[in-house]
Amino acid sequence: MTQANDIVIVSGVRTAIGTFNGSLKHTHQHDLGAAVIREAIARAGIAPQDIDETIVGNVGQIAESGFIARICQLRAGIPQESTAYSVNRQCGSGLQALADGMMQLQSGQAEVVVACGTENMTQLPYYLRKARDGYRMGNGELEDGLISVLTWPEGPYHNGITAENVAQRFGITREAMDDFAWSSQQKALKAIAEGRFREQILALEVPDSKKATRLFATDEHPRDTPREKLATLRPAFKADGVVTAANSSGINDGAAALVMMTRQQAEKRGLTPRMRIRGWAVAGCGAEIMGFGPSPATRRLMDRLNIDVQSIDLIELNEAFAAQALAVMNDLRLDPARVNVNGGAIALGHPVGASGAILPVKLMYEMARSGARTGLVTMCIGGGQGISMLFEREGA
């Protein structure tokens, strides 16, 4: 039964996902965010001045990106009288932007919110940690800011090690991981070939050479690698490990944005909602097995809504690593036929702060295409958390 205070999504759009040092390497994450915000507003059929709050999920809030939400907002053409802020829940940042938007609307702080996730991992800088105080003698160390973002400092260990821990603890084999990764690639390639992503992607003009430009409108990370070749790849994070580059998500660039409001506001403005948010939840787990986070988060959400996870039609489970995706699927007893039907982050990529906004956009268009009634987005979070959000298609 619908209610006037239901939180609904009236539009959503994403960029194509760029691979590391790929088509988006020269496009700042501010411009990626601004582009999808501008387009989401246009697709909603409202004006920029109708936006009360802009919430931007982003992990690489470094240097000028400390102002990222305000910059994205203003570059999108939203008036300066409107407000903006950013959120950082690591890999769940984009989805947390939607959750924050929901709370803004429920509390009456805003009537119309745009939630965005944007990330350009390619452009994350290198650091000279001791440059401010000076290097007295000897060689200095240049630190890769990208690796730092992907490393749990309390270990310290790379997130890839947590995938190794998950594989060991939950009995996930290398063969199962490679099978899962290959399947993700094949589903993504099929979806691209069939044009399933075409409507949800905003084509961007990107540099092609020093003077020429081209339109970037197709996810470029998928690889049609033969299944047998995956077994020949070396472990990426420890010598005797099972996690490889092929059964891990990519390092990527991209953005997505969604316009949200109450059902009452949508009706008042003559807008047609695409889907509504039923609820969301976060949960913690050990940082050493951070990839397992979607399981307790989803259980908490299902308990809160009194819903059986088996009844959900479509699930977008972020594939940070095949190991953690399989562990979560096994624990929740998810039907593989309902999970990541158009491929996941192993194939399409994982621009960390943007993925939580990209997945709801993917879900929204797939629910409309397939006629699915309910859909779940669930993600692991570096440091040991998970976040889940349940959606229901309007008119279902």
Secondary structure, 3 states (H helix, E strand, C coil): CCCCCCEEEEEEEEECCEECCCCCCCCCHHHHHHHHHHHHHHHHCCCHHHCCEEEEECCCCCHHHHHHHHHHHHHCCCCCCCEEEEECCHHHHHHHHHHHHHHHHHCCCCCEEEEEEEEEHHHCCEECCCCCCCCCCCCCCCEEHHHHHCEECCCCEEHHHHHHHHHHHHCCCHHHHHHHHHHHHHHHHHHHHCCCCHHHEECEEEECCCCCEEEECCCCCCCCCCHHHHCCCCCCCCCCCCCCCCCECCCEEEEEEEEEEEHHHHHHCCCCCCEEEEEEEEEECCHHHHHHCHHHHHHHHHHHHCCCHHHCCEEEECCCEHHHHHHHHHHHCCCHHHECCCCCHHHHCCCHHHHHHHHHHHHHHHHHHHCCCEEEEEEEECCCEEEEEEEEECCC
